[in-house]
Amino acid sequence: MIRLYGKEDLRIGEVETPQIGSEDVLLRIKAASICGTDLHIYHGGYPLKKLPIILGHEYSGVIDEAGPDVQEFKKGDRVAGSPIIPCDSCYYCSLGKPQLCERRLSLGVEVDGCFTELMPFGRPEMGLTRIPEGISFETGALIGDLLSTGLHAVERAQVEIGDTIAIFGVGPIGLISVMGAKAQGASHIIAIARTDSRLELARELGADLTLNPLRNDVVKHVRDATAGRGADAVIETSAAQSALDNAVCCVRRGGRISTVALYDSRPNLDLRRIVLSEIDIRGGLCPVGPKRLRDLVRLVGLGKFDLSRLITHRFTLENVLQAIQTFENKLEGAVKVVLIP
């Protein structure tokens, strides 16, 4: 297992078989993916309630043991899971917003996560779902957080048939947003990023126009592509101030900006422009809960989203530092980096 003891202090430890309660399951991790949030935590940029802690919240695996009171899962079930486990009884859960749960447990933040061989799992009926044999464990690891968040960015942007959509940042979430906007019927998708290899992949996944702000005047190109009006909706995934500034300038009057980016510091926002143009800005957090998971697994099973296109590198747990470096620095065209315990 991989435990974080403090800022940039990761240590590899031996795994002892965890004990589980009567309502818990023990999950044998088959694949775990590194997420941008893991980097924030690793570099000390995210508040933690406990240390040391096992990182990781994108995962799939097999039920190794199920407590006697577990009803929905049994030993041997192939499963994928959410990064957040809601309580199913608080005010926000009753509103159908379990990601905002007052008693949520965030894996790798509040409780130990998935960068390990064996992970005890409480409330399995709220955080896990079975995956069929046709979905690989590597693909399964990308469903509960990456796919859910990327599609939610599209949902929050209220993408409609015929819309022009500008997507800032084509890391994993931005690439999912490209796929989601295409599936939702957007007629013109503009992808903006500073990494040419990812822009190339964005075009393969459905982007009609790709722009690199190091070479292109992004605002001019977006407005030229929309008869001067601007995009109907903008999705911001990069957590960069420059991207947020351009997003506000690229969206049309009455348009929508959706962001799922976690900024390291409080960004500046041109509220005057937002007010005068009646721009709608919406944040988004990864939707969770059993229904969301089942719906996503169904979409992947139907071939609607080929998540394997995003997986570029695989490492063992023992090589986690190399995996982090590869993901963070986009080495060798890295997009999604998967750990195989």
C-alpha positions in Angstrom: 0.0 0.0 0.0 1.0 3.6 -0.5 0.6 6.0 2.5 1.1 9.7 2.6 2.7 10.9 5.8 3.0 14.6 4.9 3.7 16.9 2.0 5.4 14.8 -0.7 6.2 12.1 1.8 4.9 8.9 0.3 5.9 5.5 1.7 5.4 2.0 0.5 4.2 -0.4 3.2 3.2 -4.0 3.7 -0.5 -4.9 3.6 -2.0 -6.8 6.5 -5.5 -8.2 5.8 -7.9 -5.6 7.1 -10.7 -6.6 9.4 -14.2 -5.7 8.2 -17.5 -5.2 10.0 -20.7 -7.2 9.4 -22.0 -4.6 6.9 -18.7 -4.0 5.1 -16.9 -5.6 2.2 -13.2 -6.1 1.6 -12.2 -5.1 -1.9 -9.2 -6.5 -3.7 -8.1 -3.6 -5.9 -7.4 -4.6 -9.5 -6.8 -1.1 -11.0 -6.4 2.3 -9.5 -6.0 5.5 -11.5 -4.1 8.7 -10.5 -6.2 11.8 -10.5 -5.3 15.5 -10.4 -6.7 15.7 -6.9 -4.2 13.1 -5.8 -1.4 15.5 -7.0 -3.0 18.4 -5.0 -3.0 16.2 -1.9 0.5 14.9 -2.5 1.9 18.5 -2.8 0.1 19.6 0.3 -2.5 21.7 -1.5 -5.6 20.0 -0.1 -6.7 19.8 3.5 -6.6 16.4 5.1 -8.4 15.3 8.2 -6.0 12.5 9.0 -2.4 11.5 8.4 -1.0 9.1 7.4 -3.5 8.2 4.8 -3.7 5.9 1.8 -4.3 8.0 -1.3 -6.5 7.2 -4.3 -10.2 7.3 -5.2 -10.4 6.0 -8.8 -10.6 2.2 -8.6 -12.1 -1.1 -9.5 -11.7 -4.6 -8.1 -13.2 -7.8 -6.8 -15.1 -8.4 -3.6 -12.7 -10.5 -1.6 -14.9 -10.8 1.5 -18.4 -9.7 2.3 -19.8 -9.2 5.9 -22.7 -11.4 6.9 -25.2 -8.5 6.8 -24.2 -7.3 3.3 -27.2 -7.9 1.0 -26.1 -6.5 -2.5 -22.7 -8.0 -3.0 -21.0 -11.3 -2.6 -17.5 -12.7 -2.8 -16.2 -12.6 -6.4 -18.3 -9.8 -7.7 -16.5 -7.5 -10.1 -17.1 -3.9 -9.0 -16.3 -0.2 -9.7 -16.8 2.5 -7.2 -17.4 6.2 -6.4 -14.8 8.5 -4.9 -17.4 9.7 -2.3 -19.6 7.5 -0.2 -22.8 9.4 0.8 -24.9 8.6 3.9 -28.3 8.4 2.0 -30.2 10.1 4.8 -29.1 13.8 5.2 -30.8 16.9 3.7 -28.7 16.9 0.5 -29.1 13.1 -0.1 -32.9 13.6 0.2 -32.6 16.3 -2.5 -30.9 13.8 -4.9 -27.5 15.5 -4.5 -25.5 12.8 -2.7 -22.2 14.4 -3.8 -23.1 17.3 -1.3 -23.8 14.8 1.5 -23.3 16.3 5.0 -21.7 13.0 6.2 -19.9 12.0 3.1 -16.7 10.0 3.2 -14.1 11.0 0.6 -11.7 8.2 -0.2 -8.1 9.2 0.0 -9.1 12.4 1.9 -11.1 11.5 5.0 -10.7 7.7 4.9 -8.0 5.5 3.4 -8.2 5.2 -0.4 -7.4 2.7 -3.1 -3.6 2.8 -3.6 -3.4 -0.6 -1.9 -4.0 -4.3 -2.6 -6.9 -4.7 -0.1 -9.4 -1.9 0.8 -12.1 -2.2 3.5 -15.3 -0.6 2.3 -18.2 0.6 4.4 -21.6 1.4 3.0 -20.9 -0.7 -0.1 -24.5 -0.3 -1.3 -23.9 3.4 -1.6 -20.5 3.4 -3.2 -20.1 0.3 -5.4 -21.7 -1.2 -8.4 -21.1 -4.5 -10.3 -19.4 -4.3 -13.7 -19.8 -7.0 -16.4 -17.0 -9.1 -17.8 -17.0 -7.0 -20.9 -15.7 -3.9 -19.0 -12.1 -4.3 -18.0 -10.9 -3.4 -14.6 -8.8 -0.5 -16.0 -11.8 0.9 -17.7 -13.9 0.3 -14.6 -11.5 2.4 -12.5 -12.3 5.5 -14.7 -16.1 5.3 -14.3 -16.9 6.4 -10.8 -15.0 9.7 -10.8 -13.5 10.6 -14.2 -16.5 9.7 -16.4 -19.0 11.0 -13.8 -17.2 14.3 -13.4 -16.5 14.9 -17.1 -20.1 14.2 -18.1 -21.4 16.4 -15.2 -19.4 19.3 -16.5 -21.4 18.9 -19.7 -24.7 18.5 -17.8 -24.0 21.7 -15.8 -23.2 23.5 -19.0 -26.7 22.5 -20.3 -25.3 21.5 -23.6 -28.0 21.2 -26.2 -28.3 20.0 -29.8 -26.7 22.5 -32.2 -24.7 24.3 -29.5 -21.1 25.6 -30.0 -19.1 24.5 -27.0 -15.6 25.7 -25.9 -13.7 23.4 -23.6 -10.7 24.9 -21.7 -8.2 22.2 -20.7 -8.2 18.8 -22.3 -6.7 16.7 -19.5 -8.7 13.6 -18.7 -11.8 15.5 -17.5 -11.7 17.8 -20.5 -11.4 14.9 -22.9 -14.4 13.2 -21.3 -16.3 16.6 -21.7 -15.4 16.6 -25.4 -16.9 13.1 -25.7 -19.9 14.1 -23.6 -20.6 17.3 -25.6 -20.4 15.3 -28.8 -22.9 12.7 -27.5 -25.2 15.5 -26.3 -25.5 16.9 -29.8 -23.1 19.9 -29.8 -22.6 20.9 -33.4 -19.2 22.6 -32.9 -16.7 21.7 -30.2 -13.6 23.9 -29.6 -10.9 22.4 -27.5 -8.2 24.7 -25.9 -5.0 23.5 -24.3 -1.3 24.0 -24.2 -0.3 20.4 -24.9 -0.5 19.5 -28.6 -0.6 15.8 -28.1 -3.8 16.2 -26.0 -5.3 18.5 -28.6 -4.7 15.8 -31.2 -6.5 13.3 -29.0 -9.3 15.8 -28.4 -9.8 16.1 -32.2 -9.9 12.3 -32.5 -12.6 12.2 -29.8 -14.8 14.8 -31.4 -13.4 18.3 -31.2 -13.9 20.3 -34.5 -11.4 23.0 -33.7 -8.3 22.9 -31.5 -6.5 25.9 -30.2 -3.2 26.3 -28.3 -3.1 29.6 -26.4 0.6 29.7 -26.7 0.2 30.2 -30.5 -3.5 31.2 -31.0 -5.6 34.2 -30.0 -8.2 32.1 -28.3 -10.9 34.7 -27.9 -10.6 35.9 -31.5 -10.8 32.3 -32.9 -13.8 31.4 -30.8 -15.7 34.6 -31.8 -14.7 34.2 -35.5 -16.1 30.7 -35.3 -19.4 32.0 -33.9 -20.2 35.0 -36.0 -18.8 37.2 -33.3 -21.3 36.1 -30.6 -19.2 33.7 -28.6 -19.8 30.1 -27.6 -23.2 29.0 -26.2 -21.4 27.3 -23.3 -17.9 27.0 -22.0 -16.5 24.2 -19.9 -13.4 25.1 -17.8 -11.4 22.2 -16.5 -7.8 23.6 -16.3 -7.9 25.5 -13.0 -5.8 28.3 -14.7 -6.6 32.0 -14.2 -5.8 32.7 -17.8 -8.3 30.0 -18.9 -11.0 31.4 -16.7 -10.4 35.0 -18.1 -10.7 33.7 -21.6 -13.7 31.6 -20.7 -15.6 34.7 -19.6 -14.6 36.5 -22.8 -15.4 33.6 -25.1 -19.0 32.8 -23.9 -21.9 34.6 -25.6 -24.3 36.9 -23.8 -26.7 34.8 -21.8 -24.4 31.8 -22.2 -23.2 29.3 -19.6 -19.9 28.6 -18.0 -19.4 25.2 -16.2 -16.3 24.5 -14.2 -15.3 21.4 -12.3 -11.7 22.7 -11.8 -10.2 22.9 -8.3 -8.1 26.1 -8.1 -5.0 26.2 -5.8 -5.9 29.8 -4.9 -9.0 32.0 -5.1 -9.2 33.1 -8.8 -10.2 36.6 -10.0 -13.5 36.9 -11.8 -14.8 39.7 -14.1 -18.2 40.1 -12.4 -18.9 43.3 -14.3 -18.8 41.4 -17.6 -20.8 38.5 -16.1 -23.5 40.8 -14.8 -23.8 42.9 -18.0 -23.9 39.8 -20.2 -26.1 37.7 -17.9 -23.6 34.9 -17.9 -24.5 31.8 -15.9 -21.6 30.2 -14.0 -22.0 26.8 -12.4 -19.7 24.7 -10.4 -19.8 20.9 -10.4 -18.7 18.1 -8.1 -18.5 14.5 -9.1 -22.1 13.1 -8.9 -22.1 9.8 -6.9 -24.6 7.3 -5.6 -25.7 3.8 -6.8 -28.0 5.0 -9.5 -25.4 7.3 -11.1 -22.9 4.4 -11.0 -25.3 2.0 -12.6 -26.2 4.5 -15.3 -22.5 5.1 -16.2 -21.7 1.4 -16.3 -24.6 0.9 -18.6 -23.4 3.7 -21.0 -19.8 2.2 -21.0 -21.3 -1.3 -21.6 -23.2 0.0 -24.6 -20.0 1.4 -26.1 -21.1 5.0 -25.7 -17.7 6.0 -24.1 -14.5 4.2 -24.9 -12.5 5.1 -21.8 -9.6 2.9 -22.8 -8.6 5.6 -25.3 -7.4 7.7 -22.4 -5.2 5.1 -20.7 -1.6 5.6 -21.8 0.6 4.3 -18.9 0.5 1.5 -16.4 2.7 1.1 -13.3 2.9 -1.2 -10.2 2.2 0.3 -6.8 6.0 0.1 -6.0 6.6 2.5 -8.9 4.0 5.1 -7.7 6.5 8.0 -7.6 7.5 7.4 -11.3 3.8 7.1 -12.1 3.0 10.4 -10.4 5.9 12.1 -12.2 4.8 10.7 -15.5 1.2 11.9 -15.0 2.0 15.3 -13.6 4.6 16.2 -16.2 2.7 14.6 -19.1 5.7 12.5 -20.0 5.5 10.4 -23.1 2.1 11.8 -23.9 0.6 10.7 -20.6 -3.1 11.1 -20.2 -4.4 8.6 -17.7 -1.9 6.6 -15.6 -3.1 3.4 -14.0 -1.6 1.6 -11.0 -1.9 -2.2 -11.0 -1.5 -3.6 -7.5 
